[in-house]
Amino acid sequence: MLNNWFPNVIWENIWLATKETLYMSGIALLATFILGIVLGLLLFLTSKGQMWESKFINVIVSAVVNIFRSIPFIILLILLIPFTIIVVGSMLGAKAALPALIIGAAPFYARMVEIGLREVDKGVIEAARSMGAKTSTIIFKVLLPESMPALVSGITVTAIALIGYTAMAGAIGAGGLGDLAYKEGFQRSKNDVTMLATILILLIVFVIQFIGDFITSKLDKR
Protein backbone atom coordinates (compact mmCIF):
# COMPACT_ATOMS: atom_id res chain seq x y z
CA MET A 1 0.00 0.00 0.00
CA LEU A 2 2.65 2.52 1.06
CA ASN A 3 4.82 1.65 -1.91
CA ASN A 4 1.91 2.53 -4.20
CA TRP A 5 1.58 5.97 -2.61
CA PHE A 6 5.32 6.62 -2.30
CA PRO A 7 6.96 4.70 -5.16
CA ASN A 8 10.23 6.67 -5.10
CA VAL A 9 10.77 6.47 -1.35
CA ILE A 10 13.74 4.51 -0.02
CA TRP A 11 12.55 3.67 3.48
CA GLU A 12 16.02 3.20 4.96
CA ASN A 13 16.80 6.80 3.97
CA ILE A 14 13.54 8.01 5.51
CA TRP A 15 14.27 6.37 8.89
CA LEU A 16 17.84 7.64 8.85
CA ALA A 17 16.67 11.19 8.05
CA THR A 18 14.03 11.00 10.79
CA LYS A 19 16.63 9.88 13.35
CA GLU A 20 18.93 12.72 12.27
CA THR A 21 16.13 15.26 12.69
CA LEU A 22 15.25 13.90 16.14
CA TYR A 23 18.93 13.84 17.11
CA MET A 24 19.55 17.44 16.05
CA SER A 25 16.34 18.66 17.65
CA GLY A 26 16.82 16.71 20.89
CA ILE A 27 20.42 17.75 21.59
CA ALA A 28 19.80 21.35 20.54
CA LEU A 29 16.62 21.52 22.65
CA LEU A 30 18.40 20.32 25.80
CA ALA A 31 21.23 22.83 25.34
CA THR A 32 18.74 25.57 24.48
CA PHE A 33 16.70 24.84 27.61
CA ILE A 34 19.74 25.15 29.88
CA LEU A 35 21.34 28.13 28.13
CA GLY A 36 17.99 29.89 27.67
CA ILE A 37 17.15 29.63 31.38
CA VAL A 38 20.60 30.97 32.32
CA LEU A 39 20.28 33.92 29.93
CA GLY A 40 16.65 34.53 30.91
CA LEU A 41 17.52 34.55 34.62
CA LEU A 42 20.41 36.92 33.92
CA LEU A 43 18.13 39.26 31.98
CA PHE A 44 15.54 39.19 34.76
CA LEU A 45 17.83 39.41 37.80
CA THR A 46 19.94 42.27 36.40
CA SER A 47 16.92 44.35 35.40
CA LYS A 48 15.75 47.40 37.39
CA GLY A 49 14.60 46.63 40.92
CA GLN A 50 15.81 43.02 40.94
CA MET A 51 18.41 41.30 43.14
CA TRP A 52 21.37 41.63 40.79
CA GLU A 53 20.37 44.99 39.31
CA SER A 54 23.04 46.09 36.85
CA LYS A 55 22.20 48.25 33.88
CA PHE A 56 25.56 47.54 32.22
CA ILE A 57 25.25 43.74 32.35
CA ASN A 58 21.57 43.87 31.43
CA VAL A 59 22.24 46.02 28.37
CA ILE A 60 25.11 43.77 27.21
CA VAL A 61 23.17 40.51 27.65
CA SER A 62 20.04 42.04 26.12
CA ALA A 63 22.02 43.25 23.10
CA VAL A 64 23.58 39.81 22.53
CA VAL A 65 20.19 38.13 22.83
CA ASN A 66 18.53 40.60 20.47
CA ILE A 67 21.29 40.33 17.86
CA PHE A 68 21.31 36.54 17.62
CA ARG A 69 17.53 36.35 17.89
CA SER A 70 17.15 38.73 14.95
CA ILE A 71 19.54 37.08 12.48
CA PRO A 72 17.63 34.88 9.99
CA PHE A 73 18.59 31.28 10.67
CA ILE A 74 19.81 30.47 7.15
CA ILE A 75 22.21 33.46 7.37
CA LEU A 76 23.30 32.40 10.86
CA LEU A 77 24.16 28.96 9.48
CA ILE A 78 26.45 30.53 6.89
CA LEU A 79 28.04 33.01 9.33
CA LEU A 80 28.84 30.22 11.80
CA ILE A 81 30.51 27.90 9.28
CA PRO A 82 34.08 28.83 10.41
CA PHE A 83 33.09 28.42 14.08
CA THR A 84 31.31 25.14 13.33
CA ILE A 85 34.37 23.73 11.57
CA ILE A 86 36.54 24.64 14.58
CA VAL A 87 34.11 23.09 17.10
CA VAL A 88 32.83 20.06 15.17
CA GLY A 89 35.51 19.60 12.52
CA SER A 90 33.08 19.70 9.60
CA MET A 91 30.31 21.81 8.14
CA LEU A 92 28.34 18.77 7.00
CA GLY A 93 26.19 16.32 8.94
CA ALA A 94 23.79 16.45 11.86
CA LYS A 95 26.45 17.39 14.43
CA ALA A 96 27.56 20.34 12.31
CA ALA A 97 24.09 21.88 12.60
CA LEU A 98 24.11 21.88 16.42
CA PRO A 99 26.10 25.11 17.04
CA ALA A 100 23.82 27.15 14.78
CA LEU A 101 20.67 25.48 16.15
CA ILE A 102 21.65 26.24 19.75
CA ILE A 103 22.90 29.77 19.10
CA GLY A 104 19.79 30.51 17.04
CA ALA A 105 17.26 29.08 19.50
CA ALA A 106 18.71 29.91 22.94
CA PRO A 107 18.24 33.72 22.68
CA PHE A 108 14.69 33.16 21.42
CA TYR A 109 13.92 30.99 24.45
CA ALA A 110 15.77 33.35 26.82
CA ARG A 111 13.25 36.09 26.09
CA MET A 112 10.40 33.66 26.80
CA VAL A 113 12.06 32.74 30.10
CA GLU A 114 12.39 36.41 31.01
CA ILE A 115 8.70 37.00 30.24
CA GLY A 116 7.73 33.95 32.31
CA LEU A 117 9.79 35.16 35.27
CA ARG A 118 8.20 38.60 35.11
CA GLU A 119 4.80 36.95 35.51
CA VAL A 120 5.77 35.57 38.93
CA ASP A 121 3.91 37.36 41.74
CA LYS A 122 6.24 40.02 43.15
CA GLY A 123 4.69 39.51 46.57
CA VAL A 124 5.98 35.93 46.68
CA ILE A 125 9.50 37.08 45.78
CA GLU A 126 9.43 39.89 48.35
CA ALA A 127 8.16 37.50 51.02
CA ALA A 128 11.07 35.15 50.36
CA ARG A 129 13.55 38.03 50.45
CA SER A 130 12.12 39.39 53.71
CA MET A 131 12.62 35.98 55.33
CA GLY A 132 16.30 36.14 54.43
CA ALA A 133 16.25 33.63 51.59
CA LYS A 134 19.43 33.51 49.53
CA THR A 135 19.33 34.41 45.85
CA SER A 136 19.92 30.76 44.91
CA THR A 137 16.99 29.72 47.11
CA ILE A 138 14.73 32.32 45.51
CA ILE A 139 15.76 31.16 42.04
CA PHE A 140 15.26 27.43 42.61
CA LYS A 141 12.43 27.51 45.15
CA VAL A 142 10.39 30.49 43.95
CA LEU A 143 11.18 31.85 40.48
CA LEU A 144 11.63 28.62 38.50
CA PRO A 145 8.82 26.61 40.15
CA GLU A 146 6.33 29.49 39.92
CA SER A 147 7.15 30.19 36.27
CA MET A 148 7.36 26.52 35.22
CA PRO A 149 4.10 26.47 33.17
CA ALA A 150 5.37 29.43 31.13
CA LEU A 151 8.82 27.85 30.80
CA VAL A 152 7.36 24.57 29.50
CA SER A 153 5.04 26.41 27.12
CA GLY A 154 8.01 28.45 25.89
CA ILE A 155 10.25 25.43 25.33
CA THR A 156 7.42 23.77 23.40
CA VAL A 157 7.26 26.73 21.01
CA THR A 158 11.05 26.71 20.79
CA ALA A 159 11.12 22.97 20.04
CA ILE A 160 8.74 23.48 17.13
CA ALA A 161 10.90 26.33 15.85
CA LEU A 162 13.93 24.04 16.11
CA ILE A 163 12.23 21.46 13.88
CA GLY A 164 11.85 24.20 11.29
CA TYR A 165 15.49 25.19 11.75
CA THR A 166 16.65 21.59 11.15
CA ALA A 167 14.72 21.58 7.88
CA MET A 168 16.54 24.75 6.79
CA ALA A 169 19.87 23.31 7.95
CA GLY A 170 19.25 20.40 5.59
CA ALA A 171 19.61 22.80 2.67
CA ILE A 172 23.36 23.10 3.38
CA GLY A 173 23.98 19.42 4.06
CA ALA A 174 23.09 18.97 7.72
CA GLY A 175 21.04 15.86 7.01
CA GLY A 176 17.60 15.11 8.38
CA LEU A 177 14.18 15.29 6.79
CA GLY A 178 14.76 18.77 5.40
CA ASP A 179 17.87 17.60 3.57
CA LEU A 180 16.01 14.57 2.24
CA ALA A 181 13.03 16.64 1.07
CA TYR A 182 15.30 19.10 -0.74
CA LYS A 183 17.93 16.85 -2.30
CA GLU A 184 16.04 13.59 -2.87
CA GLY A 185 12.62 15.13 -3.37
CA PHE A 186 12.77 18.63 -4.85
CA GLN A 187 16.02 18.47 -6.81
CA ARG A 188 15.15 15.10 -8.36
CA SER A 189 11.45 15.94 -8.86
CA LYS A 190 10.32 13.10 -6.57
CA ASN A 191 7.27 14.76 -5.10
CA ASP A 192 6.31 11.73 -3.03
CA VAL A 193 9.61 11.92 -1.14
CA THR A 194 9.06 15.60 -0.41
CA MET A 195 5.49 14.91 0.67
CA LEU A 196 6.44 12.06 3.01
CA ALA A 197 9.24 14.10 4.61
CA THR A 198 6.78 16.95 5.14
CA ILE A 199 4.21 14.62 6.71
CA LEU A 200 6.81 13.24 9.12
CA ILE A 201 7.92 16.74 10.13
CA LEU A 202 4.28 17.67 10.78
CA LEU A 203 3.80 14.53 12.88
CA ILE A 204 6.84 15.38 15.00
CA VAL A 205 5.50 18.92 15.50
CA PHE A 206 2.04 17.67 16.50
CA VAL A 207 3.54 15.22 19.02
CA ILE A 208 5.74 17.93 20.56
CA GLN A 209 2.79 20.33 20.79
CA PHE A 210 0.59 17.66 22.41
CA ILE A 211 3.23 16.73 24.99
CA GLY A 212 3.99 20.39 25.75
CA ASP A 213 0.33 21.29 26.18
CA PHE A 214 -0.26 18.24 28.40
CA ILE A 215 2.65 19.05 30.72
CA THR A 216 1.73 22.74 30.85
CA SER A 217 -1.87 21.91 31.83
CA LYS A 218 -0.61 19.62 34.60
CA LEU A 219 1.78 22.25 35.97
CA ASP A 220 -0.65 25.19 35.76
CA LYS A 221 -2.51 25.35 39.07
CA ARG A 222 -4.59 28.42 38.18
Number of C-alpha atoms within 10 A of each C-alpha: 6 7 10 7 10 17 12 14 20 12 12 9 14 19 13 15 22 21 16 20 26 19 16 27 25 16 14 25 25 14 18 26 22 14 19 28 23 16 21 26 20 20 27 24 20 19 18 12 10 12 13 16 16 16 12 11 15 19 14 12 18 18 12 13 23 14 12 17 20 13 13 10 21 15 10 18 25 14 13 17 18 13 15 21 13 11 13 15 12 15 22 18 19 22 20 25 29 25 19 24 26 23 22 27 26 28 26 24 28 30 23 23 30 23 18 23 27 13 13 18 13 12 9 14 16 13 11 17 15 9 8 11 15 10 15 10 13 19 17 11 13 18 22 19 15 21 21 19 20 22 25 23 21 22 25 23 18 20 25 20 17 24 26 16 23 28 23 22 29 24 17 18 19 25 28 32 34 29 25 27 26 22 19 21 21 16 12 11 12 18 17 18 26 23 15 19 25 17 13 14 21 14 12 17 19 13 12 18 16 13 13 19 16 13 15 19 14 9 16 12 8 4
